[in-house]
Amino acid sequence: MKAAQIRKLLLLSAGILSIIHFSFAGCQIFSRVEVINRTDADVDLGAEQMSVYLPMLTGKRVAIVANHTSLVNNKHLVDTLRSRKVNVVKVFAPEHGFRGAGDAGEKIASGKDEKTGLPVVSLYGDNKKPTAAQLAGIDIVVFDIQDVGARFYTYISTLSYVMEACAEQKIPVLVLDRPNPNGHYIDGPILEPAFSSFVGLHPVPILHGMTVGEYAQMVNGEGWLKNKIKCDLTVISCKGWAHKEYYEVTVPPSPNLKTMNAIYLYPSLCLFEGTIVSMGRGTPSPFEMIGFPGSKEGTFTFTPKSGPGSKQPLYENQVCKGFDLHGFGENFVRDSKMVYLYWIINLYKTAPDQAKFFNNFFDKLAGTDKLRKQIIEGKTEEEIRASWQPGLRKYAEMRKKYLLYAE
């Protein structure tokens, strides 16, 4: 059986995914290997090591960059610090907002947090980088947000802009680190400078394989901040986690990543944001299905509806046809350690109007125009992946300098 036939069998027969695993290079089927899974109960998160960093905050006017994932033993970091008499004076909110309820791309307004009364400054929309006025009177900025390890997940872009603004104002930044649930591998094309945007600021692959703390160290160390300015950076690293160990988040990091399956699929499926294909926004299981009206591939159907987390989903109230990927992220993509291109290549090949398949967002997500051109030219998945390897090898060497956790 050819590799392409086996792949299609996997897509159509999700039931076997819990039993077998795959190596596309040799088309060999083999049993899944038992791995170490970590949760918050197993890991001493940066935010939980209060005896280490509270002295840094004592007597300071503190600003927090946080969202709904910024928890310390199920209590929000802001509430925890205030209960310890830390003078938290301002909150900066990333995409989806301080309480994490905003849609992807939805403008997040500044205002006041209803629970604490603290001023909340949005860092999503027109104001992505804190201004000098917004940082006036701040002695230290604390960053604590759960990331998922993909270049286009915008929390690391917010981190970079915060570091840059604080460096310009000579304000130290304290990063309270958390494990990366996709931190066990690196993959994808390296971003080219011409395609830098908020969904990818720096020359890293789609899966950068770093925690936010490690990433912050790399941004600083490689001189990626404006004018190569350096941020006064401190990272409180986690204890009890290594890159080879899987980490299961306990709180969905954003409204449309509700499960670990979706988190594992996200680095591969987010590329579809730059195409005509829906990833299931507006369904109970976003990023766990793909399809579009009139698709010639797959037999699974779903109908996006307006609701929390997706007020105006693509193809609202239209029947989409494609693939149900429940279980595929956890039972295949996670262990295969790759950005999975089979779906995007084949959905393009079979699209009713190939000229309209890609939109102008795709190259920003990919970080290059080469991937789109390779798909259009009919390159195979193996050929495309081979073209990434020189860049990935160079990146892997650079990355080693900034790792805080064993591989």
Sequence and secondary structure as in RCSB ss.txt:
>XXXX:A:sequence
MKAAQIRKLLLLSAGILSIIHFSFAGCQIFSRVEVINRTDADVDLGAEQMSVYLPMLTGKRVAIVANHTSLVNNK
HLVDTLRSRKVNVVKVFAPEHGFRGAGDAGEKIASGKDEKTGLPVVSLYGDNKKPTAAQLAGIDIVVFDIQDVGA
RFYTYISTLSYVMEACAEQKIPVLVLDRPNPNGHYIDGPILEPAFSSFVGLHPVPILHGMTVGEYAQMVNGEGWL
KNKIKCDLTVISCKGWAHKEYYEVTVPPSPNLKTMNAIYLYPSLCLFEGTIVSMGRGTPSPFEMIGFPGSKEGTF
TFTPKSGPGSKQPLYENQVCKGFDLHGFGENFVRDSKMVYLYWIINLYKTAPDQAKFFNNFFDKLAGTDKLRKQI
IEGKTEEEIRASWQPGLRKYAEMRKKYLLYAE
>XXXX:A:secstr
  HHHHHHHHHH GGGGGTEEEETTTTEEEE     EE TTT B GGG HHHHHHHHTT EEEEEE TT EETTE
EHHHHHHHTT EEEEEEE TTTTTT   TT     EE TTT  EEEE SSS  S  HHHHTT  EEEEE    SB
TTSTHHHHHHHHHHHHHHTT  EEEE    TTTT  BS    GGG BTTB SS  SB    HHHHHHHHHHTT S
GGG    EEEE  BS  TTSEE  SS SBTTB SHHHHHHHHHHGGGGGBS B  TTSSSTTSEEEETT SS SE
EE    BTTBSS TTTT  EEEEE TTHIIIIIHHHTS   HHHHHHHHT S GGGTB TTHHHHHTSSHHHHHH
HHT  HHHHHHHHHHHHHHHHHHHHTT  S  
